[in-house]
Amino acid sequence: MAEDKLGILDIENAVLYGNITKKEIRDPRGTKYVIEGVSADLSRPIGVVGRFKETGVFLIITVYQIE
């Protein structure tokens, strides 16, 4: 996130308006989702990887700029 100069608003925009492009179900810790969207200023495509915890909270594992 820091290396790609992405902030909280970029992540929020990608999660809210992006699409789930991959669903990894074989992880024993739970299903992981890959969401692809764009940054808050709509200039860069970014990816967000995360999973839902037992509480229903979406835990973000990593964020990266798609090149």
PDB file of N, CA, C and O in Angstrom:
ATOM      1  N   MET A   1       0.834  -1.185   0.000  1.00  0.00           N
ATOM      2  CA  MET A   1       0.000   0.000   0.000  1.00  0.00           C
ATOM      3  C   MET A   1       0.881   1.252   0.000  1.00  0.00           C
ATOM      4  O   MET A   1       0.685   2.156  -0.811  1.00  0.00           O
ATOM      5  N   ALA A   2       1.833   1.294   0.899  1.00  0.00           N
ATOM      6  CA  ALA A   2       2.708   2.466   0.993  1.00  0.00           C
ATOM      7  C   ALA A   2       3.605   2.584  -0.234  1.00  0.00           C
ATOM      8  O   ALA A   2       3.830   3.684  -0.738  1.00  0.00           O
ATOM      9  N   GLU A   3       4.121   1.445  -0.718  1.00  0.00           N
ATOM     10  CA  GLU A   3       4.997   1.474  -1.888  1.00  0.00           C
ATOM     11  C   GLU A   3       4.282   2.002  -3.124  1.00  0.00           C
ATOM     12  O   GLU A   3       4.881   2.692  -3.949  1.00  0.00           O
ATOM     13  N   ASP A   4       3.000   1.675  -3.247  1.00  0.00           N
ATOM     14  CA  ASP A   4       2.222   2.125  -4.396  1.00  0.00           C
ATOM     15  C   ASP A   4       1.534   3.459  -4.154  1.00  0.00           C
ATOM     16  O   ASP A   4       0.776   3.934  -4.999  1.00  0.00           O
ATOM     17  N   LYS A   5       1.797   4.063  -2.999  1.00  0.00           N
ATOM     18  CA  LYS A   5       1.220   5.365  -2.633  1.00  0.00           C
ATOM     19  C   LYS A   5      -0.306   5.340  -2.685  1.00  0.00           C
ATOM     20  O   LYS A   5      -0.940   6.215  -3.273  1.00  0.00           O
ATOM     21  N   LEU A   6      -0.881   4.310  -2.051  1.00  0.00           N
ATOM     22  CA  LEU A   6      -2.335   4.168  -1.974  1.00  0.00           C
ATOM     23  C   LEU A   6      -2.796   4.521  -0.574  1.00  0.00           C
ATOM     24  O   LEU A   6      -2.141   4.174   0.409  1.00  0.00           O
ATOM     25  N   GLY A   7      -3.928   5.215  -0.482  1.00  0.00           N
ATOM     26  CA  GLY A   7      -4.472   5.617   0.799  1.00  0.00           C
ATOM     27  C   GLY A   7      -5.803   4.924   1.093  1.00  0.00           C
ATOM     28  O   GLY A   7      -6.306   4.130   0.298  1.00  0.00           O
ATOM     29  N   ILE A   8      -6.342   5.246   2.236  1.00  0.00           N
ATOM     30  CA  ILE A   8      -7.611   4.659   2.683  1.00  0.00           C
ATOM     31  C   ILE A   8      -8.733   4.938   1.685  1.00  0.00           C
ATOM     32  O   ILE A   8      -9.541   4.051   1.409  1.00  0.00           O
ATOM     33  N   LEU A   9      -8.798   6.135   1.149  1.00  0.00           N
ATOM     34  CA  LEU A   9      -9.860   6.465   0.189  1.00  0.00           C
ATOM     35  C   LEU A   9      -9.743   5.640  -1.089  1.00  0.00           C
ATOM     36  O   LEU A   9     -10.755   5.283  -1.692  1.00  0.00           O
ATOM     37  N   ASP A  10      -8.526   5.339  -1.500  1.00  0.00           N
ATOM     38  CA  ASP A  10      -8.317   4.500  -2.679  1.00  0.00           C
ATOM     39  C   ASP A  10      -8.856   3.090  -2.434  1.00  0.00           C
ATOM     40  O   ASP A  10      -9.534   2.516  -3.286  1.00  0.00           O
ATOM     41  N   ILE A  11      -8.548   2.549  -1.269  1.00  0.00           N
ATOM     42  CA  ILE A  11      -9.011   1.201  -0.923  1.00  0.00           C
ATOM     43  C   ILE A  11     -10.530   1.171  -0.811  1.00  0.00           C
ATOM     44  O   ILE A  11     -11.182   0.266  -1.332  1.00  0.00           O
ATOM     45  N   GLU A  12     -11.077   2.151  -0.138  1.00  0.00           N
ATOM     46  CA  GLU A  12     -12.531   2.225   0.024  1.00  0.00           C
ATOM     47  C   GLU A  12     -13.231   2.288  -1.329  1.00  0.00           C
ATOM     48  O   GLU A  12     -14.232   1.602  -1.537  1.00  0.00           O
ATOM     49  N   ASN A  13     -12.725   3.091  -2.237  1.00  0.00           N
ATOM     50  CA  ASN A  13     -13.322   3.225  -3.562  1.00  0.00           C
ATOM     51  C   ASN A  13     -13.278   1.907  -4.331  1.00  0.00           C
ATOM     52  O   ASN A  13     -14.254   1.525  -4.976  1.00  0.00           O
ATOM     53  N   ALA A  14     -12.141   1.216  -4.259  1.00  0.00           N
ATOM     54  CA  ALA A  14     -12.000  -0.062  -4.961  1.00  0.00           C
ATOM     55  C   ALA A  14     -12.962  -1.109  -4.402  1.00  0.00           C
ATOM     56  O   ALA A  14     -13.579  -1.846  -5.172  1.00  0.00           O
ATOM     57  N   VAL A  15     -13.099  -1.186  -3.087  1.00  0.00           N
ATOM     58  CA  VAL A  15     -13.982  -2.181  -2.469  1.00  0.00           C
ATOM     59  C   VAL A  15     -15.444  -1.861  -2.763  1.00  0.00           C
ATOM     60  O   VAL A  15     -16.225  -2.759  -3.080  1.00  0.00           O
ATOM     61  N   LEU A  16     -15.815  -0.597  -2.661  1.00  0.00           N
ATOM     62  CA  LEU A  16     -17.219  -0.223  -2.849  1.00  0.00           C
ATOM     63  C   LEU A  16     -17.674  -0.310  -4.304  1.00  0.00           C
ATOM     64  O   LEU A  16     -18.812  -0.690  -4.577  1.00  0.00           O
ATOM     65  N   TYR A  17     -16.792   0.041  -5.235  1.00  0.00           N
ATOM     66  CA  TYR A  17     -17.211   0.138  -6.630  1.00  0.00           C
ATOM     67  C   TYR A  17     -16.525  -0.859  -7.560  1.00  0.00           C
ATOM     68  O   TYR A  17     -16.822  -0.897  -8.754  1.00  0.00           O
ATOM     69  N   GLY A  18     -15.613  -1.664  -7.024  1.00  0.00           N
ATOM     70  CA  GLY A  18     -14.908  -2.651  -7.838  1.00  0.00           C
ATOM     71  C   GLY A  18     -15.700  -3.941  -7.970  1.00  0.00           C
ATOM     72  O   GLY A  18     -16.850  -4.036  -7.540  1.00  0.00           O
ATOM     73  N   ASN A  19     -15.057  -4.930  -8.575  1.00  0.00           N
ATOM     74  CA  ASN A  19     -15.675  -6.232  -8.808  1.00  0.00           C
ATOM     75  C   ASN A  19     -14.814  -7.340  -8.219  1.00  0.00           C
ATOM     76  O   ASN A  19     -13.586  -7.260  -8.230  1.00  0.00           O
ATOM     77  N   ILE A  20     -15.470  -8.369  -7.708  1.00  0.00           N
ATOM     78  CA  ILE A  20     -14.745  -9.553  -7.251  1.00  0.00           C
ATOM     79  C   ILE A  20     -14.312 -10.309  -8.498  1.00  0.00           C
ATOM     80  O   ILE A  20     -15.144 -10.746  -9.294  1.00  0.00           O
ATOM     81  N   THR A  21     -12.998 -10.460  -8.660  1.00  0.00           N
ATOM     82  CA  THR A  21     -12.475 -11.118  -9.858  1.00  0.00           C
ATOM     83  C   THR A  21     -11.979 -12.525  -9.587  1.00  0.00           C
ATOM     84  O   THR A  21     -11.784 -13.311 -10.514  1.00  0.00           O
ATOM     85  N   LYS A  22     -11.774 -12.844  -8.307  1.00  0.00           N
ATOM     86  CA  LYS A  22     -11.275 -14.173  -7.973  1.00  0.00           C
ATOM     87  C   LYS A  22     -11.744 -14.538  -6.570  1.00  0.00           C
ATOM     88  O   LYS A  22     -11.822 -13.691  -5.681  1.00  0.00           O
ATOM     89  N   LYS A  23     -12.053 -15.816  -6.395  1.00  0.00           N
ATOM     90  CA  LYS A  23     -12.495 -16.322  -5.102  1.00  0.00           C
ATOM     91  C   LYS A  23     -11.678 -17.584  -4.819  1.00  0.00           C
ATOM     92  O   LYS A  23     -11.804 -18.579  -5.531  1.00  0.00           O
ATOM     93  N   GLU A  24     -10.844 -17.542  -3.782  1.00  0.00           N
ATOM     94  CA  GLU A  24      -9.979 -18.668  -3.435  1.00  0.00           C
ATOM     95  C   GLU A  24     -10.584 -19.409  -2.242  1.00  0.00           C
ATOM     96  O   GLU A  24     -10.550 -18.914  -1.115  1.00  0.00           O
ATOM     97  N   ILE A  25     -11.137 -20.596  -2.493  1.00  0.00           N
ATOM     98  CA  ILE A  25     -11.875 -21.304  -1.453  1.00  0.00           C
ATOM     99  C   ILE A  25     -11.066 -22.375  -0.724  1.00  0.00           C
ATOM    100  O   ILE A  25     -11.548 -22.934   0.261  1.00  0.00           O
ATOM    101  N   ARG A  26      -9.867 -22.671  -1.174  1.00  0.00           N
ATOM    102  CA  ARG A  26      -9.087 -23.771  -0.594  1.00  0.00           C
ATOM    103  C   ARG A  26      -8.218 -23.378   0.600  1.00  0.00           C
ATOM    104  O   ARG A  26      -7.503 -24.223   1.139  1.00  0.00           O
ATOM    105  N   ASP A  27      -8.263 -22.143   1.013  1.00  0.00           N
ATOM    106  CA  ASP A  27      -7.472 -21.689   2.156  1.00  0.00           C
ATOM    107  C   ASP A  27      -8.152 -22.152   3.450  1.00  0.00           C
ATOM    108  O   ASP A  27      -9.336 -21.875   3.643  1.00  0.00           O
ATOM    109  N   PRO A  28      -7.434 -22.851   4.340  1.00  0.00           N
ATOM    110  CA  PRO A  28      -8.063 -23.339   5.574  1.00  0.00           C
ATOM    111  C   PRO A  28      -8.507 -22.229   6.522  1.00  0.00           C
ATOM    112  O   PRO A  28      -9.319 -22.468   7.417  1.00  0.00           O
ATOM    113  N   ARG A  29      -7.991 -21.033   6.338  1.00  0.00           N
ATOM    114  CA  ARG A  29      -8.384 -19.906   7.194  1.00  0.00           C
ATOM    115  C   ARG A  29      -9.665 -19.244   6.734  1.00  0.00           C
ATOM    116  O   ARG A  29     -10.215 -18.399   7.441  1.00  0.00           O
ATOM    117  N   GLY A  30     -10.151 -19.616   5.554  1.00  0.00           N
ATOM    118  CA  GLY A  30     -11.382 -19.034   5.025  1.00  0.00           C
ATOM    119  C   GLY A  30     -11.208 -18.592   3.589  1.00  0.00           C
ATOM    120  O   GLY A  30     -10.091 -18.467   3.088  1.00  0.00           O
ATOM    121  N   THR A  31     -12.318 -18.360   2.946  1.00  0.00           N
ATOM    122  CA  THR A  31     -12.320 -17.945   1.548  1.00  0.00           C
ATOM    123  C   THR A  31     -11.712 -16.553   1.400  1.00  0.00           C
ATOM    124  O   THR A  31     -12.062 -15.631   2.137  1.00  0.00           O
ATOM    125  N   LYS A  32     -10.796 -16.412   0.437  1.00  0.00           N
ATOM    126  CA  LYS A  32     -10.199 -15.110   0.126  1.00  0.00           C
ATOM    127  C   LYS A  32     -10.838 -14.569  -1.148  1.00  0.00           C
ATOM    128  O   LYS A  32     -11.139 -15.318  -2.077  1.00  0.00           O
ATOM    129  N   TYR A  33     -11.035 -13.264  -1.170  1.00  0.00           N
ATOM    130  CA  TYR A  33     -11.617 -12.588  -2.324  1.00  0.00           C
ATOM    131  C   TYR A  33     -10.618 -11.580  -2.876  1.00  0.00           C
ATOM    132  O   TYR A  33      -9.961 -10.864  -2.121  1.00  0.00           O
ATOM    133  N   VAL A  34     -10.511 -11.533  -4.195  1.00  0.00           N
ATOM    134  CA  VAL A  34      -9.693 -10.524  -4.867  1.00  0.00           C
ATOM    135  C   VAL A  34     -10.664  -9.559  -5.532  1.00  0.00           C
ATOM    136  O   VAL A  34     -11.474  -9.949  -6.372  1.00  0.00           O
ATOM    137  N   ILE A  35     -10.567  -8.298  -5.143  1.00  0.00           N
ATOM    138  CA  ILE A  35     -11.424  -7.248  -5.691  1.00  0.00           C
ATOM    139  C   ILE A  35     -10.554  -6.325  -6.524  1.00  0.00           C
ATOM    140  O   ILE A  35      -9.508  -5.865  -6.067  1.00  0.00           O
ATOM    141  N   GLU A  36     -10.986  -6.054  -7.744  1.00  0.00           N
ATOM    142  CA  GLU A  36     -10.269  -5.108  -8.594  1.00  0.00           C
ATOM    143  C   GLU A  36     -11.149  -3.896  -8.825  1.00  0.00           C
ATOM    144  O   GLU A  36     -12.321  -4.018  -9.181  1.00  0.00           O
ATOM    145  N   GLY A  37     -10.570  -2.734  -8.618  1.00  0.00           N
ATOM    146  CA  GLY A  37     -11.283  -1.473  -8.792  1.00  0.00           C
ATOM    147  C   GLY A  37     -10.300  -0.383  -9.168  1.00  0.00           C
ATOM    148  O   GLY A  37      -9.200  -0.658  -9.647  1.00  0.00           O
ATOM    149  N   VAL A  38     -10.706   0.853  -8.949  1.00  0.00           N
ATOM    150  CA  VAL A  38      -9.832   1.983  -9.266  1.00  0.00           C
ATOM    151  C   VAL A  38      -9.640   2.857  -8.036  1.00  0.00           C
ATOM    152  O   VAL A  38     -10.431   2.831  -7.094  1.00  0.00           O
ATOM    153  N   SER A  39      -8.563   3.629  -8.076  1.00  0.00           N
ATOM    154  CA  SER A  39      -8.252   4.544  -6.976  1.00  0.00           C
ATOM    155  C   SER A  39      -9.316   5.635  -6.882  1.00  0.00           C
ATOM    156  O   SER A  39     -10.150   5.781  -7.776  1.00  0.00           O
ATOM    157  N   ALA A  40      -9.279   6.385  -5.811  1.00  0.00           N
ATOM    158  CA  ALA A  40     -10.282   7.428  -5.564  1.00  0.00           C
ATOM    159  C   ALA A  40     -10.295   8.492  -6.660  1.00  0.00           C
ATOM    160  O   ALA A  40     -11.351   9.042  -6.973  1.00  0.00           O
ATOM    161  N   ASP A  41      -9.138   8.786  -7.242  1.00  0.00           N
ATOM    162  CA  ASP A  41      -9.095   9.790  -8.311  1.00  0.00           C
ATOM    163  C   ASP A  41      -9.332   9.173  -9.695  1.00  0.00           C
ATOM    164  O   ASP A  41      -9.190   9.846 -10.716  1.00  0.00           O
ATOM    165  N   LEU A  42      -9.695   7.882  -9.713  1.00  0.00           N
ATOM    166  CA  LEU A  42     -10.038   7.143 -10.935  1.00  0.00           C
ATOM    167  C   LEU A  42      -8.881   7.013 -11.925  1.00  0.00           C
ATOM    168  O   LEU A  42      -9.106   6.762 -13.109  1.00  0.00           O
ATOM    169  N   SER A  43      -7.641   7.184 -11.446  1.00  0.00           N
ATOM    170  CA  SER A  43      -6.507   7.181 -12.369  1.00  0.00           C
ATOM    171  C   SER A  43      -5.717   5.868 -12.384  1.00  0.00           C
ATOM    172  O   SER A  43      -4.991   5.599 -13.342  1.00  0.00           O
ATOM    173  N   ARG A  44      -5.853   5.034 -11.314  1.00  0.00           N
ATOM    174  CA  ARG A  44      -5.028   3.833 -11.239  1.00  0.00           C
ATOM    175  C   ARG A  44      -5.874   2.615 -10.872  1.00  0.00           C
ATOM    176  O   ARG A  44      -6.682   2.683  -9.945  1.00  0.00           O
ATOM    177  N   PRO A  45      -5.699   1.505 -11.584  1.00  0.00           N
ATOM    178  CA  PRO A  45      -6.381   0.272 -11.180  1.00  0.00           C
ATOM    179  C   PRO A  45      -5.666  -0.343  -9.975  1.00  0.00           C
ATOM    180  O   PRO A  45      -4.437  -0.405  -9.941  1.00  0.00           O
ATOM    181  N   ILE A  46      -6.439  -0.792  -8.995  1.00  0.00           N
ATOM    182  CA  ILE A  46      -5.844  -1.404  -7.818  1.00  0.00           C
ATOM    183  C   ILE A  46      -6.560  -2.701  -7.466  1.00  0.00           C
ATOM    184  O   ILE A  46      -7.714  -2.917  -7.835  1.00  0.00           O
ATOM    185  N   GLY A  47      -5.849  -3.551  -6.747  1.00  0.00           N
ATOM    186  CA  GLY A  47      -6.401  -4.816  -6.276  1.00  0.00           C
ATOM    187  C   GLY A  47      -6.415  -4.845  -4.764  1.00  0.00           C
ATOM    188  O   GLY A  47      -5.507  -4.330  -4.113  1.00  0.00           O
ATOM    189  N   VAL A  48      -7.455  -5.454  -4.209  1.00  0.00           N
ATOM    190  CA  VAL A  48      -7.588  -5.608  -2.763  1.00  0.00           C
ATOM    191  C   VAL A  48      -7.868  -7.083  -2.496  1.00  0.00           C
ATOM    192  O   VAL A  48      -8.782  -7.659  -3.087  1.00  0.00           O
ATOM    193  N   VAL A  49      -7.091  -7.693  -1.614  1.00  0.00           N
ATOM    194  CA  VAL A  49      -7.302  -9.084  -1.245  1.00  0.00           C
ATOM    195  C   VAL A  49      -7.735  -9.113   0.218  1.00  0.00           C
ATOM    196  O   VAL A  49      -7.115  -8.478   1.072  1.00  0.00           O
ATOM    197  N   GLY A  50      -8.805  -9.855   0.496  1.00  0.00           N
ATOM    198  CA  GLY A  50      -9.280  -9.931   1.873  1.00  0.00           C
ATOM    199  C   GLY A  50     -10.202 -11.115   2.093  1.00  0.00           C
ATOM    200  O   GLY A  50     -10.505 -11.869   1.168  1.00  0.00           O
ATOM    201  N   ARG A  51     -10.643 -11.263   3.334  1.00  0.00           N
ATOM    202  CA  ARG A  51     -11.573 -12.339   3.684  1.00  0.00           C
ATOM    203  C   ARG A  51     -12.515 -11.833   4.762  1.00  0.00           C
ATOM    204  O   ARG A  51     -12.212 -10.874   5.472  1.00  0.00           O
ATOM    205  N   PHE A  52     -13.657 -12.487   4.874  1.00  0.00           N
ATOM    206  CA  PHE A  52     -14.611 -12.152   5.916  1.00  0.00           C
ATOM    207  C   PHE A  52     -14.280 -12.936   7.175  1.00  0.00           C
ATOM    208  O   PHE A  52     -14.056 -14.145   7.118  1.00  0.00           O
ATOM    209  N   LYS A  53     -14.247 -12.252   8.310  1.00  0.00           N
ATOM    210  CA  LYS A  53     -14.034 -12.911   9.595  1.00  0.00           C
ATOM    211  C   LYS A  53     -15.365 -13.443  10.102  1.00  0.00           C
ATOM    212  O   LYS A  53     -16.411 -13.149   9.524  1.00  0.00           O
ATOM    213  N   GLU A  54     -15.336 -14.221  11.172  1.00  0.00           N
ATOM    214  CA  GLU A  54     -16.544 -14.791  11.755  1.00  0.00           C
ATOM    215  C   GLU A  54     -17.545 -13.720  12.173  1.00  0.00           C
ATOM    216  O   GLU A  54     -18.750 -13.969  12.211  1.00  0.00           O
ATOM    217  N   THR A  55     -17.043 -12.534  12.486  1.00  0.00           N
ATOM    218  CA  THR A  55     -17.895 -11.422  12.929  1.00  0.00           C
ATOM    219  C   THR A  55     -18.576 -10.703  11.772  1.00  0.00           C
ATOM    220  O   THR A  55     -19.416  -9.830  11.989  1.00  0.00           O
ATOM    221  N   GLY A  56     -18.216 -11.069  10.541  1.00  0.00           N
ATOM    222  CA  GLY A  56     -18.781 -10.400   9.372  1.00  0.00           C
ATOM    223  C   GLY A  56     -17.941  -9.243   8.864  1.00  0.00           C
ATOM    224  O   GLY A  56     -18.276  -8.636   7.847  1.00  0.00           O
ATOM    225  N   VAL A  57     -16.860  -8.930   9.553  1.00  0.00           N
ATOM    226  CA  VAL A  57     -15.958  -7.849   9.158  1.00  0.00           C
ATOM    227  C   VAL A  57     -15.073  -8.338   8.020  1.00  0.00           C
ATOM    228  O   VAL A  57     -14.583  -9.467   8.049  1.00  0.00           O
ATOM    229  N   PHE A  58     -14.868  -7.480   7.011  1.00  0.00           N
ATOM    230  CA  PHE A  58     -13.981  -7.808   5.900  1.00  0.00           C
ATOM    231  C   PHE A  58     -12.558  -7.416   6.277  1.00  0.00           C
ATOM    232  O   PHE A  58     -12.264  -6.233   6.450  1.00  0.00           O
ATOM    233  N   LEU A  59     -11.677  -8.401   6.406  1.00  0.00           N
ATOM    234  CA  LEU A  59     -10.284  -8.194   6.785  1.00  0.00           C
ATOM    235  C   LEU A  59      -9.451  -8.035   5.529  1.00  0.00           C
ATOM    236  O   LEU A  59      -9.384  -8.953   4.711  1.00  0.00           O
ATOM    237  N   ILE A  60      -8.822  -6.893   5.364  1.00  0.00           N
ATOM    238  CA  ILE A  60      -7.976  -6.643   4.201  1.00  0.00           C
ATOM    239  C   ILE A  60      -6.604  -7.242   4.458  1.00  0.00           C
ATOM    240  O   ILE A  60      -5.955  -6.945   5.461  1.00  0.00           O
ATOM    241  N   ILE A  61      -6.172  -8.098   3.527  1.00  0.00           N
ATOM    242  CA  ILE A  61      -4.883  -8.774   3.663  1.00  0.00           C
ATOM    243  C   ILE A  61      -3.784  -7.978   2.969  1.00  0.00           C
ATOM    244  O   ILE A  61      -2.719  -7.750   3.542  1.00  0.00           O
ATOM    245  N   THR A  62      -4.044  -7.556   1.738  1.00  0.00           N
ATOM    246  CA  THR A  62      -3.049  -6.767   1.000  1.00  0.00           C
ATOM    247  C   THR A  62      -3.747  -5.902  -0.032  1.00  0.00           C
ATOM    248  O   THR A  62      -4.874  -6.174  -0.446  1.00  0.00           O
ATOM    249  N   VAL A  63      -3.049  -4.857  -0.434  1.00  0.00           N
ATOM    250  CA  VAL A  63      -3.534  -3.912  -1.445  1.00  0.00           C
ATOM    251  C   VAL A  63      -2.368  -3.636  -2.386  1.00  0.00           C
ATOM    252  O   VAL A  63      -1.228  -3.503  -1.942  1.00  0.00           O
ATOM    253  N   TYR A  64      -2.647  -3.550  -3.677  1.00  0.00           N
ATOM    254  CA  TYR A  64      -1.570  -3.310  -4.646  1.00  0.00           C
ATOM    255  C   TYR A  64      -2.103  -2.603  -5.879  1.00  0.00           C
ATOM    256  O   TYR A  64      -3.292  -2.659  -6.194  1.00  0.00           O
ATOM    257  N   GLN A  65      -1.189  -1.937  -6.562  1.00  0.00           N
ATOM    258  CA  GLN A  65      -1.534  -1.304  -7.838  1.00  0.00           C
ATOM    259  C   GLN A  65      -1.381  -2.332  -8.934  1.00  0.00           C
ATOM    260  O   GLN A  65      -0.373  -3.036  -8.990  1.00  0.00           O
ATOM    261  N   ILE A  66      -2.354  -2.425  -9.795  1.00  0.00           N
ATOM    262  CA  ILE A  66      -2.313  -3.359 -10.931  1.00  0.00           C
ATOM    263  C   ILE A  66      -1.564  -2.692 -12.067  1.00  0.00           C
ATOM    264  O   ILE A  66      -1.893  -1.579 -12.478  1.00  0.00           O
ATOM    265  N   GLU A  67      -0.548  -3.387 -12.574  1.00  0.00           N
ATOM    266  CA  GLU A  67       0.259  -2.801 -13.651  1.00  0.00           C
ATOM    267  C   GLU A  67       0.037  -3.487 -14.945  1.00  0.00           C
ATOM    268  O   GLU A  67       0.640  -3.115 -15.952  1.00  0.00           O
TER     269      GLU A  67
END
